[in-house]
């Protein structure tokens, strides 16, 4: 099972648009993937709702695709809380991850992707080496959240093809 994680709780974010595009592109490739958005999720307490996220999303997922925006040179704290609030780090062990950064600036969240990769490695998730920074994401998508920039679509398709082949 693949789960795409939209790594922010900000309503109407570009990150969720990118995550939905990844899900759509995977479907075109014949690969089903779930989508988990942090919008409206309380990451501050390990309660019944959080236990449900662990049981229904984190534990059954073998491969994650993290789509992470740049927040102050890193990634959102709410995504870090997904790891910190859990009942055990062992629920993450021996899984695989792909990371895509996005920003409206120039670097596409390069530093944030490295920070996230360090955390994923710490919880024993193997990170695919092709981390894709998507810079100026607001200029690469149309009003409906669809990528219109051919170079970006080519890079995403290449990244996903590598990840799909790597999972086998």
Backbone as CSV, one residue per row, in Angstrom:
resi,resn,N_x,N_y,N_z,CA_x,CA_y,CA_z,C_x,C_y,C_z
1,UNK,0.841,-1.185,0.000,0.000,0.000,0.000,0.880,1.240,0.000
2,UNK,0.584,2.175,-0.900,1.258,3.471,-0.965,0.320,4.523,-0.385
3,UNK,0.873,5.392,0.446,0.121,6.534,0.951,0.897,7.805,0.648
4,UNK,0.222,8.758,0.035,0.793,10.075,-0.223,0.396,10.958,0.953
5,UNK,1.384,11.562,1.600,1.138,12.432,2.752,1.306,13.878,2.315
6,UNK,0.228,14.645,2.433,0.297,16.084,2.208,0.752,16.705,3.522
7,UNK,2.004,17.160,3.560,2.688,17.489,4.799,2.437,18.837,5.416
8,UNK,1.227,19.355,5.309,0.873,20.596,5.988,-0.598,20.550,6.376
9,UNK,-0.935,21.323,7.388,-2.341,21.438,7.780,-2.965,22.732,7.268
10,UNK,-2.252,23.453,6.445,-2.754,24.717,5.899,-3.877,24.440,4.896
11,UNK,-5.008,25.095,5.095,-6.153,24.926,4.187,-5.838,25.497,2.807
12,UNK,-6.247,24.766,1.771,-6.085,25.245,0.410,-4.640,25.337,-0.055
13,UNK,-3.775,24.513,0.487,-2.345,24.613,0.201,-1.969,24.087,-1.179
14,UNK,-0.863,24.606,-1.694,-0.288,24.051,-2.918,0.156,22.614,-2.684
15,UNK,0.562,22.312,-1.457,1.042,20.973,-1.117,-0.034,19.922,-1.369
16,UNK,-1.250,20.188,-0.948,-2.330,19.244,-1.186,-2.612,19.111,-2.686
17,UNK,-2.511,20.215,-3.425,-2.698,20.157,-4.882,-1.632,19.258,-5.514
18,UNK,-0.372,19.414,-5.076,0.708,18.587,-5.607,0.465,17.122,-5.248
19,UNK,0.067,16.858,-4.002,-0.202,15.484,-3.565,-1.305,14.849,-4.414
20,UNK,-2.342,15.597,-4.705,-3.429,15.079,-5.546,-2.948,14.812,-6.964
21,UNK,-2.054,15.649,-7.472,-1.482,15.413,-8.796,-0.647,14.136,-8.804
22,UNK,0.131,13.910,-7.736,0.894,12.669,-7.639,-0.040,11.465,-7.649
23,UNK,-1.140,11.560,-6.915,-2.101,10.465,-6.874,-2.681,10.218,-8.276
24,UNK,-3.009,11.284,-8.975,-3.566,11.180,-10.330,-2.543,10.556,-11.289
25,UNK,-1.305,10.995,-11.245,-0.263,10.467,-12.133,-0.017,8.987,-11.833
26,UNK,0.011,8.625,-10.568,0.175,7.208,-10.214,-0.975,6.371,-10.767
27,UNK,-2.180,6.890,-10.657,-3.345,6.160,-11.175,-3.218,5.941,-12.679
28,UNK,-2.714,6.950,-13.401,-2.481,6.805,-14.841,-1.457,5.708,-15.123
29,UNK,-0.569,5.461,-14.180,0.453,4.418,-14.314,-0.054,3.061,-13.820
30,UNK,-1.318,3.008,-13.393,-1.901,1.761,-12.907,-1.562,1.450,-11.464
31,UNK,-1.162,2.477,-10.708,-0.779,2.291,-9.306,-1.758,3.068,-8.424
32,UNK,-2.437,2.345,-7.540,-3.363,2.987,-6.609,-2.594,3.496,-5.395
33,UNK,-2.940,4.686,-4.956,-2.300,5.271,-3.777,-3.348,6.021,-2.970
34,UNK,-3.273,5.862,-1.660,-4.134,6.628,-0.780,-3.565,8.014,-0.580
35,UNK,-4.396,8.911,-0.082,-3.970,10.285,0.186,-4.314,10.619,1.621
36,UNK,-3.320,11.068,2.365,-3.522,11.461,3.752,-3.105,12.915,3.906
37,UNK,-4.086,13.769,4.199,-3.836,15.188,4.409,-3.840,15.487,5.907
38,UNK,-2.956,16.369,6.319,-2.898,16.765,7.729,-3.896,17.881,8.060
39,UNK,-4.644,18.348,7.060,-5.657,19.377,7.313,-6.687,18.863,8.308
40,UNK,-6.926,19.617,9.344,-7.963,19.281,10.318,-7.615,18.146,11.264
41,UNK,-6.375,17.677,11.251,-5.972,16.573,12.121,-5.227,17.138,13.321
42,UNK,-5.640,16.734,14.525,-4.961,17.181,15.742,-3.760,16.276,15.992
43,UNK,-2.579,16.805,15.783,-1.347,16.036,15.970,-0.761,16.228,17.370
44,UNK,-1.440,16.950,18.214,-0.882,17.284,19.527,-1.124,16.220,20.595
45,UNK,-2.098,15.354,20.371,-2.413,14.346,21.392,-2.578,12.969,20.756
46,UNK,-2.139,11.977,21.470,-2.321,10.604,21.021,-3.631,10.095,21.622
47,UNK,-4.717,10.403,20.935,-6.049,10.028,21.394,-6.634,8.961,20.466
48,UNK,-7.914,8.702,20.589,-8.553,7.673,19.761,-8.473,8.020,18.275
49,UNK,-8.613,9.300,17.936,-8.537,9.709,16.531,-7.135,9.468,15.974
50,UNK,-6.112,9.747,16.787,-4.742,9.512,16.336,-4.456,8.017,16.240
51,UNK,-4.968,7.248,17.170,-4.803,5.788,17.120,-5.434,5.223,15.849
52,UNK,-6.528,5.810,15.411,-7.184,5.381,14.173,-6.295,5.678,12.963
53,UNK,-5.625,6.838,12.963,-4.690,7.178,11.886,-3.562,6.155,11.846
54,UNK,-3.043,5.810,13.007,-1.974,4.803,13.062,-2.458,3.465,12.507
55,UNK,-3.619,3.027,12.965,-4.129,1.703,12.585,-4.554,1.623,11.123
56,UNK,-5.150,2.691,10.605,-5.713,2.640,9.258,-4.791,3.184,8.170
57,UNK,-3.825,4.009,8.548,-2.967,4.627,7.541,-1.499,4.256,7.717
58,UNK,-0.933,4.553,8.871,0.514,4.384,9.042,0.932,2.919,9.045
59,UNK,0.301,2.107,9.855,0.722,0.707,9.991,0.581,-0.074,8.683
60,UNK,-0.551,0.001,7.964,-0.661,-0.800,6.736,0.165,-0.286,5.548
61,UNK,0.592,0.961,5.599,1.355,1.527,4.484,2.772,0.992,4.476
62,UNK,3.226,0.556,3.310,4.604,0.067,3.139,5.476,1.102,2.441
63,UNK,4.854,1.946,1.606,5.575,3.001,0.906,4.828,4.321,1.091
64,UNK,5.593,5.337,1.437,5.045,6.679,1.603,5.631,7.604,0.549
65,UNK,4.810,8.535,0.110,5.293,9.656,-0.681,4.958,10.894,0.137
66,UNK,5.991,11.573,0.612,5.807,12.780,1.406,5.949,13.993,0.498
67,UNK,4.903,14.809,0.444,4.930,16.072,-0.283,4.981,17.156,0.786
68,UNK,6.109,17.885,0.805,6.354,18.790,1.928,6.673,20.207,1.462
69,UNK,5.943,21.176,2.010,6.233,22.563,1.676,7.404,23.083,2.503
70,UNK,7.961,24.182,2.037,9.041,24.839,2.781,8.424,25.790,3.809
71,UNK,8.770,25.558,5.062,8.371,26.461,6.146,9.646,26.879,6.860
72,UNK,10.026,28.125,6.719,11.178,28.673,7.443,12.439,27.826,7.272
73,UNK,12.727,27.427,6.059,13.938,26.679,5.771,13.865,25.208,6.127
74,UNK,12.695,24.697,6.436,12.547,23.286,6.771,11.165,22.821,6.313
75,UNK,10.531,21.976,7.109,9.189,21.506,6.779,8.276,21.797,7.969
76,UNK,6.963,21.710,7.804,6.026,22.084,8.862,6.145,21.225,10.125
77,UNK,6.043,21.883,11.257,6.079,21.194,12.545,4.962,20.175,12.689
78,UNK,3.831,20.414,12.051,2.717,19.475,12.154,3.108,18.116,11.572
79,UNK,3.949,18.106,10.545,4.415,16.833,9.994,5.364,16.150,10.976
80,UNK,6.219,16.914,11.627,7.113,16.337,12.644,6.287,15.716,13.766
81,UNK,5.182,16.324,14.114,4.310,15.796,15.170,3.712,14.441,14.798
82,UNK,3.571,14.165,13.503,3.079,12.855,13.077,4.002,11.754,13.598
83,UNK,5.296,12.016,13.643,6.263,11.052,14.156,6.364,11.106,15.677
84,UNK,6.286,12.311,16.243,6.502,12.496,17.672,5.326,12.072,18.537
85,UNK,4.114,12.177,18.035,2.930,11.880,18.829,2.605,10.390,18.863
86,UNK,3.143,9.655,17.929,2.821,8.233,17.815,3.114,7.430,19.067
87,UNK,2.466,6.292,19.145,2.628,5.424,20.304,3.975,4.721,20.302
88,UNK,4.576,4.579,19.109,5.860,3.892,19.001,6.498,4.225,17.668
89,UNK,7.821,4.358,17.669,8.517,4.558,16.398,8.520,3.280,15.561
90,UNK,8.276,2.150,16.192,8.360,0.874,15.468,7.311,0.748,14.364
91,UNK,6.231,1.521,14.426,5.215,1.429,13.375,5.737,1.948,12.036
92,UNK,6.857,2.670,12.066,7.453,3.205,10.846,8.549,2.296,10.289
93,UNK,9.052,1.373,11.083,10.234,0.586,10.723,10.064,-0.177,9.412
94,UNK,11.164,-0.242,8.649,11.290,-1.087,7.456,10.312,-0.744,6.340
95,UNK,10.051,0.542,6.180,9.193,1.007,5.096,10.043,1.831,4.132
96,UNK,9.438,2.303,3.065,10.146,3.090,2.059,9.440,4.426,1.878
97,UNK,10.220,5.434,1.468,9.640,6.756,1.266,10.263,7.465,0.077
98,UNK,9.447,8.282,-0.534,9.846,9.197,-1.589,9.493,10.591,-1.078
99,UNK,10.360,11.556,-1.330,10.107,12.911,-0.833,10.086,13.896,-1.996
100,UNK,9.063,14.748,-1.994,8.962,15.858,-2.927,8.757,17.128,-2.122
101,UNK,9.588,18.111,-2.386,9.442,19.408,-1.734,8.763,20.377,-2.677
102,UNK,8.123,21.372,-2.105,7.551,22.415,-2.949,7.603,23.742,-2.219
103,UNK,7.782,24.788,-3.012,7.793,26.136,-2.451,7.444,27.121,-3.551
104,UNK,7.083,28.301,-3.139,6.864,29.367,-4.111,8.176,30.099,-4.371
105,UNK,9.209,29.749,-3.622,10.534,30.341,-3.789,11.399,29.555,-4.755
106,UNK,12.724,29.758,-4.641,13.666,29.231,-5.625,14.161,27.821,-5.359
107,UNK,14.164,27.362,-4.119,14.874,26.115,-3.808,13.985,24.877,-3.707
108,UNK,12.687,25.012,-3.746,11.805,23.840,-3.725,11.907,23.021,-2.447
109,UNK,12.311,23.667,-1.365,12.444,23.044,-0.044,13.577,22.012,0.035
110,UNK,14.704,22.343,-0.549,15.863,21.438,-0.500,16.262,21.093,0.934
111,UNK,16.405,22.103,1.782,16.814,21.839,3.173,15.761,21.053,3.933
112,UNK,14.510,21.388,3.734,13.436,20.678,4.424,13.380,19.211,4.047
113,UNK,13.636,18.909,2.775,13.652,17.507,2.355,14.797,16.761,3.039
114,UNK,15.944,17.409,3.175,17.065,16.775,3.891,16.724,16.560,5.362
115,UNK,16.095,17.550,5.984,15.693,17.401,7.391,14.728,16.232,7.546
116,UNK,13.741,16.150,6.660,12.766,15.062,6.726,13.441,13.718,6.475
117,UNK,14.348,13.658,5.504,15.052,12.402,5.225,15.817,11.921,6.453
118,UNK,16.417,12.844,7.195,17.133,12.470,8.426,16.181,11.837,9.444
119,UNK,15.010,12.426,9.604,14.027,11.886,10.547,13.522,10.524,10.071
120,UNK,13.230,10.417,8.785,12.763,9.137,8.240,13.816,8.051,8.436
121,UNK,15.073,8.377,8.198,16.136,7.404,8.437,16.209,7.024,9.904
122,UNK,15.993,7.983,10.785,16.023,7.709,12.220,14.958,6.686,12.631
123,UNK,13.768,6.776,12.003,12.707,5.819,12.321,12.743,4.619,11.377
124,UNK,13.879,4.402,10.777,14.199,3.222,9.964,13.360,3.089,8.700
125,UNK,13.083,4.235,8.082,12.457,4.244,6.768,13.568,4.491,5.748
126,UNK,13.602,3.684,4.697,14.575,3.864,3.636,14.050,4.922,2.668
127,UNK,14.847,5.944,2.440,14.432,7.070,1.595,15.037,6.912,0.200
128,UNK,14.179,6.991,-0.810,14.641,6.934,-2.194,15.527,8.160,-2.466
129,UNK,16.630,7.980,-3.190,17.569,9.088,-3.387,17.071,10.217,-4.289
130,UNK,16.060,9.979,-5.107,15.582,11.021,-6.013,14.543,11.889,-5.303
131,UNK,15.044,12.843,-4.505,14.172,13.811,-3.843,13.971,14.974,-4.816
132,UNK,12.716,15.275,-5.119,12.423,16.275,-6.150,12.005,17.610,-5.539
133,UNK,12.798,18.664,-5.747,12.377,19.998,-5.323,11.556,20.659,-6.438
134,UNK,10.373,21.107,-6.101,9.549,21.824,-7.073,9.490,23.284,-6.638
135,UNK,10.235,24.111,-7.351,10.324,25.536,-7.045,9.224,26.301,-7.775
136,UNK,8.845,27.435,-7.223,7.837,28.308,-7.813,6.598,27.528,-8.250
137,UNK,6.154,26.647,-7.347,5.040,25.750,-7.652,3.789,26.514,-8.078
138,UNK,3.602,27.700,-7.541,2.423,28.500,-7.882,2.417,28.932,-9.347
139,UNK,3.565,28.899,-10.018,3.639,29.279,-11.436,3.576,28.070,-12.364
140,UNK,3.640,26.876,-11.790,3.708,25.655,-12.598,2.375,24.929,-12.703
141,UNK,1.375,25.427,-11.973,0.058,24.786,-11.945,-1.003,25.766,-12.410
142,UNK,-2.088,25.224,-12.956,-3.195,26.079,-13.344,-4.136,26.310,-12.162
143,UNK,-5.210,27.011,-12.387,-6.152,27.346,-11.314,-6.804,26.109,-10.701
144,UNK,-6.830,24.994,-11.433,-7.427,23.752,-10.940,-6.421,22.854,-10.225
145,UNK,-5.178,23.326,-10.083,-4.168,22.540,-9.400,-3.514,21.481,-10.266
146,UNK,-3.581,21.639,-11.570,-2.957,20.697,-12.506,-1.643,21.292,-13.010
147,UNK,-0.609,20.462,-13.048,0.667,20.933,-13.569,0.543,21.227,-15.059
148,UNK,1.052,22.373,-15.462,1.044,22.765,-16.864,2.464,22.833,-17.424
149,UNK,3.449,22.804,-16.569,4.848,22.911,-16.987,5.378,21.531,-17.359
150,UNK,5.719,21.357,-18.638,6.129,20.047,-19.157,7.387,19.509,-18.473
151,UNK,8.350,20.365,-18.193,9.576,19.922,-17.533,9.304,19.361,-16.143
152,UNK,8.393,19.981,-15.432,8.030,19.500,-14.099,7.309,18.164,-14.200
153,UNK,6.386,18.041,-15.126,5.678,16.769,-15.326,6.648,15.648,-15.687
154,UNK,7.627,15.956,-16.512,8.629,14.960,-16.892,9.438,14.527,-15.677
155,UNK,9.842,15.491,-14.843,10.618,15.181,-13.634,9.802,14.337,-12.658
156,UNK,8.520,14.665,-12.487,7.652,13.898,-11.588,7.482,12.471,-12.113
157,UNK,7.217,12.333,-13.404,7.049,11.001,-13.987,8.317,10.171,-13.843
158,UNK,9.464,10.777,-14.063,10.732,10.077,-13.905,10.919,9.638,-12.448
159,UNK,10.648,10.545,-11.521,10.778,10.228,-10.097,9.853,9.077,-9.705
160,UNK,8.604,9.128,-10.140,7.649,8.072,-9.805,8.008,6.745,-10.461
161,UNK,8.466,6.780,-11.699,8.890,5.540,-12.365,10.044,4.888,-11.611
162,UNK,10.996,5.706,-11.173,12.119,5.174,-10.381,11.615,4.555,-9.078
163,UNK,10.702,5.244,-8.411,10.180,4.759,-7.122,9.409,3.463,-7.297
164,UNK,8.577,3.389,-8.337,7.803,2.173,-8.602,8.758,1.000,-8.871
165,UNK,9.774,1.232,-9.665,10.756,0.177,-9.949,11.549,-0.221,-8.731
166,UNK,11.826,0.720,-7.876,12.599,0.510,-6.650,11.818,-0.317,-5.623
167,UNK,10.489,-0.175,-5.648,9.635,-0.871,-4.676,9.576,-2.356,-4.951
168,UNK,9.811,-2.775,-6.179,9.630,-4.181,-6.550,10.731,-5.049,-6.026
